Amino acid sequence: MNGLHLVGKRLEDVRLVTSGAGAAALACLDLLVVMGLKRENIVATDIEGVVYAGRTSLMDEWKAVYARETPMRTLGEAVAGADVFLGLSAPNVLKPEFLASMADRPIIMALANPVPEIAPDAAKSVRPDAIIATGRSDYPNQINNVLCFPFIFRGALDVRATTINEEMKKACVEAIAGLARMTVPDTVASAYGGGHMAFGPDYLIPKPFDPRLVVEVPAAVAQAAMDSGVATKPIADMALYRAQLSQRVFRSGFLMKPVFSRAASDPQRLVYTDGEEEAVLRAVQVVLEEGLARPIVVGRPEVIASRIERLGLRFRLGEHVEVVNQDSDPRYNDYVAFYLERMGRHGVTPEAAREIVRTRRTVIASIMVARGEADAMIAGPVGFFDKHLRHICEVIGLRDDMGEASTLHALVLDSGTLFIGDTEVSYDPPPYKIAMTTLRAAETLKRFGIAPKVALLSHSSFGSHDTPSAVKMREALKVLRGLAPDLEVDGEMHADAALSQVIRDRILPNARLVGQANLLMMPTLDAANIGYNLVKAVTGAVSVGPILVGPRLPAHIVTASVTTRGIVNMSALACVHALSHQPA
């Protein structure tokens, strides 16, 4: 639909050829006919060639519906003059020379995976005017079943539909197509690399993990079910239903999906300080399988190799993963010199520098990131958080606007995702520090594809007290309003007001914050740490973090309690952080 709009053609006028006539292809054709494509303008082909009237080989009653009276017998003959190619078959069956005979501005949907019917580069070399879609994430216009599943079922189940009919399928298609024509929020663009996204030849369809799909598709499907009479439990208030869908957008693993997708689009060099640890090695295996990063591990190769074998992991050092041998790396002297340059005027002698670089893996990884030999790093899970942080700050340094590092934790709740800062570092931060931490935390939320809604918390509610901590949060708000006037932030306020529009409307009707806050900034380390652990313990929420905020280059620290999945999550986040540091 969107592709035809761009090339100035109407669905009822186009000629379409398929490669593949199995269940998936026939289901697509049936839906296209419902939407207006004329059956007589379809030529279906399969492994035997054109599906023509009278053919007996590999035919069935469903395929026979698309059998045509035609002298054409091959795919090459069929695509001559065609406006659209729909591939649901096998790799490389659409030869580049076939494309020359297609109509002006052809649409090519080569959806075989992992190798399409024709590679986009090969198609463009013959037909630069073509609009191309594939099932691949490394090309524009990825056609992925997660665009409609499970959302079509969400809409159907919510109205207790007795069936999923053609009207509901059509509504699903139209919702997805309509979403691609809408302005893409900055948060979605940020989650997929920050590039420009606007409706056009390279953006025909939303990104597979665009969170707006969670709202638009179920709502459209539910409405179609009600309109077509198959809903047994109609929704009385569609606006309320859409609001409830929005609450579900970033639950559980869905929080990480945009981050994983972005990390996999351009895997970065990620160094792990504790490469001998079982949780790290298991995480490296997952990272490789999901294509999230190019791992580097620090440790003794013989120890790592024996543990890989003992754990039954499938990667090999040197082939899949780079290893930095802390005992005999050829760059050792260069690393010592680099460390001395940074720390020689901070009481570190040459002898001490040699010992530190030999034994402190966090120092080694930090030097690699600072020298450009790795794009990001994960320290831990061995050792103390504050010691890892000290080495990172000494070697990598802090951003110019951050006098001290800070942290952020994400809690994935049934009601949505809640971020809390600073949970680990700054005991009693001054107003400017709170403001700068808030700005850096807001940047982190955008990497998750989430628009930040910030509440500055206190025991005071919009000026009800003038205690030092309340005044501090008030001053932090003034700094934020000056530095980031477009940021949705307000305070100081109680925690319940931060999470309830009703309470805020009663206390301060003109508050800048709208809806439920998703980033809670605390006045002290005590408040942040207690609040985070209390919510986590009471709710059983899944947590992501601590996310380190402030270093000049991407560096994160995992704690001793981290799971393998937690390391994988932080790996993806570190790589997306690294991508945001790349020059435009």
Buried (B, 14 or more C-beta within 10 A) or exposed (E): BBBBBBBEBEBEEBBBBBBBBBEEBBEBBBBBBBBEBBEEBBBBBBEBBBBBEEBEEEBEEBBEBBBBEEEBBEBBBBBBEBBBBBBBBBBBBBBBEBBEEBBEBBBBBBBBEEBBBBBBEBBBEBBEEBBBBBBBBEBBBBBBEEBBEBBBBBBBBBBEBEEBBBBBBBBBBBBBBBBBBEEBBEBBBBBBBBEEBEBEBBBBBBBBBBBBBBBBBBBBBBBBBBEBEBBEEEBEEEEEBBEBBBBBBBBBEBBBBBBBBBBBBBBBBBBBBBBBBBBBBBBBBBBBEBBBBBBBBBBBBEEBBEBBEEEEBEBEBEEBBBBBBBEEBEBBEEBBEBBBEBBEEEEBEEEEBBEBBBEBBBBBBBBBBBEEBBBBBBBBBBBEBEEBBEBBBBBBBBBEEBBBBBBBBBBBBEEBBBBBBBBBBBEEBEBBBBBBBBBBBBBBBBBBBBBBBBBBBBBBBBEEEEEEBBBBBBBBBEBBBEBBEEBBBBBBBBBEBBBBBEBBEEBBEEBBBEBBBBBBBBBBBEBBBEBBBEBBEEBEBBBBBBBBBBBBBBBBBBBEEBEBBBBBBBBBBBBBBBBBEEEE
